[in-house]
Amino acid sequence: MTVPAHIAPFWQRYLATCADPHAANARFYESFRIGDSDDVADAGAALILAGEKTTTSSPLWEYQDSGKPQPCAGALSVLEDGRRNPVCVVESVWVEVVRFADVDAEFARAYGETDGTLAGWRALITGFYSEERCGPGRAVKDDTPLVCERFAVVFP
């Protein structure tokens, strides 16, 4: 994927720290922010920088509908805050499609955005991916496949 212009200087600073900048540049996946508002993006960035959020997920349908490829282990992405400023580079260390009902308590705890319980995580996800928000037939249910990801901050 192409590095967006607004994060290019930050990305170049990261590449300058890499033993093989060309290989790292080839692993660029995306520039992204957490959630659907500036405040949520700021809070998500703070959780990631603090090491409290090390997992994320999205329904598989989001990738299928957009044609965007799923992330893979080794992918590098730039996290942005609520104002689209680059915050850090994260590396995807594990990616797997998991049914909503099969997500475990450890993954939910590492999500960092709830009370740390599986029940809290399930309430967050079903609320965020409800029919009211996503349209008819798009509510998360037990058999909904989620693209689940574990990641680690690699820069700074």
Phi and psi restraints in degrees (value plus and minus 20) as a CYANA .aco file:
   2 THR   PHI    -111.6   -71.6
   2 THR   PSI     117.3   157.3
   3 VAL   PHI     -95.2   -55.2
   3 VAL   PSI     102.7   142.7
   4 PRO   PHI     -82.5   -42.5
   4 PRO   PSI     126.2   166.2
   5 ALA   PHI     -78.0   -38.0
   5 ALA   PSI     -57.3   -17.3
   6 HIS   PHI     -89.4   -49.4
   6 HIS   PSI     -36.6     3.4
   7 ILE   PHI    -131.3   -91.3
   7 ILE   PSI     -20.8    19.2
   8 ALA   PHI     -75.3   -35.3
   8 ALA   PSI     -65.3   -25.3
   9 PRO   PHI     -81.6   -41.6
   9 PRO   PSI     -59.9   -19.9
  10 PHE   PHI     -83.8   -43.8
  10 PHE   PSI     -65.6   -25.6
  11 TRP   PHI     -80.5   -40.5
  11 TRP   PSI     -60.9   -20.9
  12 GLN   PHI     -83.7   -43.7
  12 GLN   PSI     -57.5   -17.5
  13 ARG   PHI     -83.1   -43.1
  13 ARG   PSI     -60.3   -20.3
  14 TYR   PHI     -83.4   -43.4
  14 TYR   PSI     -68.5   -28.5
  15 LEU   PHI     -78.7   -38.7
  15 LEU   PSI     -52.5   -12.5
  16 ALA   PHI     -84.8   -44.8
  16 ALA   PSI     -37.7     2.3
  17 THR   PHI    -113.2   -73.2
  17 THR   PSI     -25.8    14.2
  18 CYS   PHI    -109.8   -69.8
  18 CYS   PSI     122.4   162.4
  19 ALA   PHI     -85.5   -45.5
  19 ALA   PSI     -54.6   -14.6
  20 ASP   PHI    -150.2  -110.2
  20 ASP   PSI      63.4   103.4
  21 PRO   PHI     -79.4   -39.4
  21 PRO   PSI     -54.2   -14.2
  22 HIS   PHI     -83.6   -43.6
  22 HIS   PSI     -64.9   -24.9
  23 ALA   PHI     -85.6   -45.6
  23 ALA   PSI     -61.2   -21.2
  24 ALA   PHI     -83.5   -43.5
  24 ALA   PSI     -62.2   -22.2
  25 ASN   PHI     -82.7   -42.7
  25 ASN   PSI     -55.0   -15.0
  26 ALA   PHI     -89.2   -49.2
  26 ALA   PSI     -39.0     1.0
  27 ARG   PHI    -112.2   -72.2
  27 ARG   PSI     -17.4    22.6
  28 PHE   PHI     -80.5   -40.5
  28 PHE   PSI     110.2   150.2
  29 TYR   PHI    -127.9   -87.9
  29 TYR   PSI     -74.8   -34.8
  30 GLU   PHI    -185.7  -145.7
  30 GLU   PSI     147.7   187.7
  31 SER   PHI    -132.2   -92.2
  31 SER   PSI     111.6   151.6
  32 PHE   PHI    -168.4  -128.4
  32 PHE   PSI     148.8   188.8
  33 ARG   PHI    -156.3  -116.3
  33 ARG   PSI     139.2   179.2
  34 ILE   PHI    -104.7   -64.7
  34 ILE   PSI     119.9   159.9
  35 GLY   PHI      57.9    97.9
  35 GLY   PSI    -183.5  -143.5
  36 ASP   PHI    -146.8  -106.8
  36 ASP   PSI      -1.8    38.2
  37 SER   PHI    -169.8  -129.8
  37 SER   PSI     143.1   183.1
  38 ASP   PHI     -80.8   -40.8
  38 ASP   PSI     -63.2   -23.2
  39 ASP   PHI     -84.1   -44.1
  39 ASP   PSI     -62.4   -22.4
  40 VAL   PHI     -86.2   -46.2
  40 VAL   PSI     -59.2   -19.2
  41 ALA   PHI     -82.6   -42.6
  41 ALA   PSI     -62.8   -22.8
  42 ASP   PHI     -83.4   -43.4
  42 ASP   PSI     -64.3   -24.3
  43 ALA   PHI     -84.9   -44.9
  43 ALA   PSI     -62.6   -22.6
  44 GLY   PHI     -82.8   -42.8
  44 GLY   PSI     -62.0   -22.0
  45 ALA   PHI     -82.7   -42.7
  45 ALA   PSI     -61.1   -21.1
  46 ALA   PHI     -83.5   -43.5
  46 ALA   PSI     -61.2   -21.2
  47 LEU   PHI     -83.8   -43.8
  47 LEU   PSI     -60.2   -20.2
  48 ILE   PHI     -87.6   -47.6
  48 ILE   PSI     -66.2   -26.2
  49 LEU   PHI     -82.4   -42.4
  49 LEU   PSI     -52.1   -12.1
  50 ALA   PHI    -100.6   -60.6
  50 ALA   PSI     -26.2    13.8
  51 GLY   PHI      59.3    99.3
  51 GLY   PSI      -9.4    30.6
  52 GLU   PHI    -105.9   -65.9
  52 GLU   PSI     -41.0    -1.0
  53 LYS   PHI    -139.6   -99.6
  53 LYS   PSI      94.0   134.0
  54 THR   PHI    -150.0  -110.0
  54 THR   PSI     -10.3    29.7
  55 THR   PHI    -155.9  -115.9
  55 THR   PSI     138.6   178.6
  56 THR   PHI    -173.6  -133.6
  56 THR   PSI     147.7   187.7
  57 SER   PHI    -177.3  -137.3
  57 SER   PSI     137.7   177.7
  58 SER   PHI    -169.0  -129.0
  58 SER   PSI     127.1   167.1
  59 PRO   PHI     -80.4   -40.4
  59 PRO   PSI     121.7   161.7
  60 LEU   PHI     -74.9   -34.9
  60 LEU   PSI     -52.4   -12.4
  61 TRP   PHI     -80.1   -40.1
  61 TRP   PSI     -49.3    -9.3
  62 GLU   PHI     -81.6   -41.6
  62 GLU   PSI     -59.5   -19.5
  63 TYR   PHI     -92.8   -52.8
  63 TYR   PSI     -62.1   -22.1
  64 GLN   PHI     -83.6   -43.6
  64 GLN   PSI     -63.6   -23.6
  65 ASP   PHI     -87.2   -47.2
  65 ASP   PSI     -57.8   -17.8
  66 SER   PHI    -107.8   -67.8
  66 SER   PSI     -37.9     2.1
  67 GLY   PHI      57.6    97.6
  67 GLY   PSI     -15.1    24.9
  68 LYS   PHI     -94.7   -54.7
  68 LYS   PSI     113.9   153.9
  69 PRO   PHI     -88.4   -48.4
  69 PRO   PSI     130.1   170.1
  70 GLN   PHI     -91.1   -51.1
  70 GLN   PSI     131.4   171.4
  71 PRO   PHI     -86.7   -46.7
  71 PRO   PSI     143.0   183.0
  72 CYS   PHI    -156.4  -116.4
  72 CYS   PSI     141.4   181.4
  73 ALA   PHI     -77.6   -37.6
  73 ALA   PSI     113.9   153.9
  74 GLY   PHI      78.2   118.2
  74 GLY   PSI     -32.8     7.2
  75 ALA   PHI     -85.1   -45.1
  75 ALA   PSI     123.5   163.5
  76 LEU   PHI    -135.3   -95.3
  76 LEU   PSI     112.6   152.6
  77 SER   PHI    -155.4  -115.4
  77 SER   PSI     134.5   174.5
  78 VAL   PHI    -123.1   -83.1
  78 VAL   PSI     103.0   143.0
  79 LEU   PHI    -104.3   -64.3
  79 LEU   PSI     116.0   156.0
  80 GLU   PHI    -133.7   -93.7
  80 GLU   PSI     134.9   174.9
  81 ASP   PHI    -107.5   -67.5
  81 ASP   PSI    -190.5  -150.5
  82 GLY   PHI     -86.4   -46.4
  82 GLY   PSI     -36.2     3.8
  83 ARG   PHI    -124.5   -84.5
  83 ARG   PSI      -7.4    32.6
  84 ARG   PHI      51.3    91.3
  84 ARG   PSI       2.2    42.2
  85 ASN   PHI    -104.5   -64.5
  85 ASN   PSI     117.5   157.5
  86 PRO   PHI     -87.5   -47.5
  86 PRO   PSI     118.5   158.5
  87 VAL   PHI    -132.9   -92.9
  87 VAL   PSI     -67.2   -27.2
  88 CYS   PHI    -182.8  -142.8
  88 CYS   PSI     149.4   189.4
  89 VAL   PHI    -126.9   -86.9
  89 VAL   PSI     111.9   151.9
  90 VAL   PHI    -137.0   -97.0
  90 VAL   PSI     127.8   167.8
  91 GLU   PHI    -131.6   -91.6
  91 GLU   PSI     110.9   150.9
  92 SER   PHI     -92.3   -52.3
  92 SER   PSI     101.5   141.5
  93 VAL   PHI    -125.3   -85.3
  93 VAL   PSI     -36.8     3.2
  94 TRP   PHI    -177.7  -137.7
  94 TRP   PSI     112.3   152.3
  95 VAL   PHI    -158.8  -118.8
  95 VAL   PSI     110.7   150.7
  96 GLU   PHI    -172.2  -132.2
  96 GLU   PSI     125.6   165.6
  97 VAL   PHI    -106.6   -66.6
  97 VAL   PSI     102.6   142.6
  98 VAL   PHI    -151.1  -111.1
  98 VAL   PSI     116.5   156.5
  99 ARG   PHI     -82.7   -42.7
  99 ARG   PSI     123.4   163.4
 100 PHE   PHI     -69.7   -29.7
 100 PHE   PSI     -65.6   -25.6
 101 ALA   PHI     -86.6   -46.6
 101 ALA   PSI     -38.4     1.6
 102 ASP   PHI    -117.6   -77.6
 102 ASP   PSI     -21.2    18.8
 103 VAL   PHI     -86.2   -46.2
 103 VAL   PSI     114.6   154.6
 104 ASP   PHI    -117.0   -77.0
 104 ASP   PSI     150.0   190.0
 105 ALA   PHI     -84.1   -44.1
 105 ALA   PSI     -53.8   -13.8
 106 GLU   PHI     -86.5   -46.5
 106 GLU   PSI     -62.7   -22.7
 107 PHE   PHI     -81.5   -41.5
 107 PHE   PSI     -64.5   -24.5
 108 ALA   PHI     -82.0   -42.0
 108 ALA   PSI     -61.4   -21.4
 109 ARG   PHI     -82.4   -42.4
 109 ARG   PSI     -63.0   -23.0
 110 ALA   PHI     -92.3   -52.3
 110 ALA   PSI     -28.3    11.7
 111 TYR   PHI     -86.1   -46.1
 111 TYR   PSI     -51.2   -11.2
 112 GLY   PHI      55.0    95.0
 112 GLY   PSI     -27.2    12.8
 113 GLU   PHI    -121.5   -81.5
 113 GLU   PSI     -17.5    22.5
 114 THR   PHI    -149.7  -109.7
 114 THR   PSI    -179.1  -139.1
 115 ASP   PHI     -99.8   -59.8
 115 ASP   PSI     -15.1    24.9
 116 GLY   PHI      68.8   108.8
 116 GLY   PSI     -19.1    20.9
 117 THR   PHI    -120.4   -80.4
 117 THR   PSI     137.7   177.7
 118 LEU   PHI     -82.4   -42.4
 118 LEU   PSI     -60.5   -20.5
 119 ALA   PHI     -82.4   -42.4
 119 ALA   PSI     -61.7   -21.7
 120 GLY   PHI     -84.4   -44.4
 120 GLY   PSI     -60.9   -20.9
 121 TRP   PHI     -84.6   -44.6
 121 TRP   PSI     -64.7   -24.7
 122 ARG   PHI     -81.6   -41.6
 122 ARG   PSI     -60.0   -20.0
 123 ALA   PHI     -84.2   -44.2
 123 ALA   PSI     -61.4   -21.4
 124 LEU   PHI     -81.3   -41.3
 124 LEU   PSI     -69.2   -29.2
 125 ILE   PHI     -88.3   -48.3
 125 ILE   PSI     -64.2   -24.2
 126 THR   PHI     -87.4   -47.4
 126 THR   PSI     -50.9   -10.9
 127 GLY   PHI     -90.6   -50.6
 127 GLY   PSI     -62.1   -22.1
 128 PHE   PHI     -90.5   -50.5
 128 PHE   PSI     -59.0   -19.0
 129 TYR   PHI    -126.4   -86.4
 129 TYR   PSI      37.6    77.6
 130 SER   PHI    -114.1   -74.1
 130 SER   PSI     145.0   185.0
 131 GLU   PHI     -81.9   -41.9
 131 GLU   PSI     -52.7   -12.7
 132 GLU   PHI     -82.7   -42.7
 132 GLU   PSI     -55.2   -15.2
 133 ARG   PHI    -110.1   -70.1
 133 ARG   PSI     -54.4   -14.4
 134 CYS   PHI    -129.7   -89.7
 134 CYS   PSI     -32.9     7.1
 135 GLY   PHI      83.7   123.7
 135 GLY   PSI     144.2   184.2
 136 PRO   PHI     -75.4   -35.4
 136 PRO   PSI     115.9   155.9
 137 GLY   PHI      57.4    97.4
 137 GLY   PSI     -15.6    24.4
 138 ARG   PHI    -133.1   -93.1
 138 ARG   PSI       0.0    40.0
 139 ALA   PHI    -100.0   -60.0
 139 ALA   PSI     123.0   163.0
 140 VAL   PHI     -91.1   -51.1
 140 VAL   PSI     109.7   149.7
 141 LYS   PHI    -148.5  -108.5
 141 LYS   PSI     155.5   195.5
 142 ASP   PHI     -73.9   -33.9
 142 ASP   PSI     -56.7   -16.7
 143 ASP   PHI    -112.0   -72.0
 143 ASP   PSI     -13.8    26.2
 144 THR   PHI     -89.3   -49.3
 144 THR   PSI     104.4   144.4
 145 PRO   PHI     -96.5   -56.5
 145 PRO   PSI     110.2   150.2
 146 LEU   PHI    -133.1   -93.1
 146 LEU   PSI     120.0   160.0
 147 VAL   PHI    -104.9   -64.9
 147 VAL   PSI      86.8   126.8
 148 CYS   PHI    -121.3   -81.3
 148 CYS   PSI     117.8   157.8
 149 GLU   PHI    -157.3  -117.3
 149 GLU   PSI     119.0   159.0
 150 ARG   PHI    -129.7   -89.7
 150 ARG   PSI     120.1   160.1
 151 PHE   PHI    -161.1  -121.1
 151 PHE   PSI     145.3   185.3
 152 ALA   PHI    -156.7  -116.7
 152 ALA   PSI     121.3   161.3
 153 VAL   PHI     -93.1   -53.1
 153 VAL   PSI     107.8   147.8
 154 VAL   PHI    -134.9   -94.9
 154 VAL   PSI     -31.7     8.3
 155 PHE   PHI    -180.8  -140.8
 155 PHE   PSI     116.6   156.6
